[in-house]
Amino acid sequence: AQSVTQLGSHVSVSEGALVLLRCNYSSSVPPYLFWYVQYPNQGLQLLLKYTSAATLVKGINGFEAEFKKSETSFHLTKPSAHMSDAAEYFCAVSDRGNYGGSQGNLIFGKGTKLSVKP
Amino acid sequence: DAMVIQNPRYQVTQFGKPVTLSCSQTLNHNVMYWYQQKSSQAPKLLFHYYDKDFNNEADTPDNFQSRRPNTSFCFLDIRSPGLGDAAMYLCATSRDRSSTDTQYFGPGTRLTVL
């Protein structure tokens, strides 16, 4: 079975500062990992995904994430925060059961709200 | 633009009064999902359709039903809404049910139960 844990329900950074949002996963099979962003009163939008190709994944809006198997992590980073990055960010893992099946369901972390101070 | 549309964006219903939420997609995707997202919580999958094949999550209450009359539309029916069903309901689609497929989300319907 798969699960993800997001450390920190709220993160606050200053505009122009580094953004680091943490996600750790647990999986008995090679995981497929996703980061989604949700702006207030809107649906989720895919930022990037890891599907076992390159371990450093680049996404939209200047975000990237690095898959580190040794640390079971998939942290999301952006070198310089912008006011428009203020939103809630969800890490998710694809539900592949215990045998690496392909079911397509997503298991989400509890989310991290990012605030950006001027 | 191809997209996932949800109507209405905001729905108010009374305790016990049936309500239907609508989702449509122009992506021609095979899979349509319904998630429930309560305040400050992660989205939780209720069920999904793979084409006409309905797949219910084990812990989804019987109070929640779904219909998919054609590829483009999918409905969420809540037969007797309780106060605990107040939430954002998110519809999503994916091309296939592969673990690597991206899910595309609609803007959600926020349900209030009075």
HADDOCK unambig.tbl for C-alpha pairs under 7 A between the chains (distance, minus, plus):
assign (segid A and resid 32 and name CA) (segid B and resid 99 and name CA) 6.99 0.50 0.50
assign (segid A and resid 32 and name CA) (segid B and resid 100 and name CA) 6.54 0.50 0.50
assign (segid A and resid 42 and name CA) (segid B and resid 107 and name CA) 4.48 0.50 0.50
assign (segid A and resid 42 and name CA) (segid B and resid 108 and name CA) 6.35 0.50 0.50
assign (segid A and resid 43 and name CA) (segid B and resid 90 and name CA) 6.78 0.50 0.50
assign (segid A and resid 43 and name CA) (segid B and resid 105 and name CA) 5.56 0.50 0.50
assign (segid A and resid 43 and name CA) (segid B and resid 106 and name CA) 5.27 0.50 0.50
assign (segid A and resid 43 and name CA) (segid B and resid 107 and name CA) 3.92 0.50 0.50
assign (segid A and resid 43 and name CA) (segid B and resid 108 and name CA) 5.56 0.50 0.50
assign (segid A and resid 44 and name CA) (segid B and resid 105 and name CA) 5.57 0.50 0.50
assign (segid A and resid 45 and name CA) (segid B and resid 105 and name CA) 6.73 0.50 0.50
assign (segid A and resid 51 and name CA) (segid B and resid 100 and name CA) 6.11 0.50 0.50
assign (segid A and resid 94 and name CA) (segid B and resid 99 and name CA) 5.57 0.50 0.50
assign (segid A and resid 96 and name CA) (segid B and resid 99 and name CA) 6.99 0.50 0.50
assign (segid A and resid 102 and name CA) (segid B and resid 97 and name CA) 6.84 0.50 0.50
assign (segid A and resid 102 and name CA) (segid B and resid 98 and name CA) 5.24 0.50 0.50
assign (segid A and resid 102 and name CA) (segid B and resid 99 and name CA) 5.02 0.50 0.50
assign (segid A and resid 103 and name CA) (segid B and resid 97 and name CA) 5.78 0.50 0.50
assign (segid A and resid 103 and name CA) (segid B and resid 98 and name CA) 6.25 0.50 0.50
assign (segid A and resid 103 and name CA) (segid B and resid 99 and name CA) 6.03 0.50 0.50
assign (segid A and resid 104 and name CA) (segid B and resid 97 and name CA) 4.56 0.50 0.50
assign (segid A and resid 104 and name CA) (segid B and resid 98 and name CA) 5.03 0.50 0.50
assign (segid A and resid 104 and name CA) (segid B and resid 99 and name CA) 4.29 0.50 0.50
assign (segid A and resid 108 and name CA) (segid B and resid 42 and name CA) 5.81 0.50 0.50
assign (segid A and resid 108 and name CA) (segid B and resid 43 and name CA) 6.53 0.50 0.50
assign (segid A and resid 109 and name CA) (segid B and resid 42 and name CA) 5.98 0.50 0.50
assign (segid A and resid 110 and name CA) (segid B and resid 41 and name CA) 5.48 0.50 0.50
assign (segid A and resid 110 and name CA) (segid B and resid 42 and name CA) 4.59 0.50 0.50
assign (segid A and resid 111 and name CA) (segid B and resid 42 and name CA) 6.35 0.50 0.50
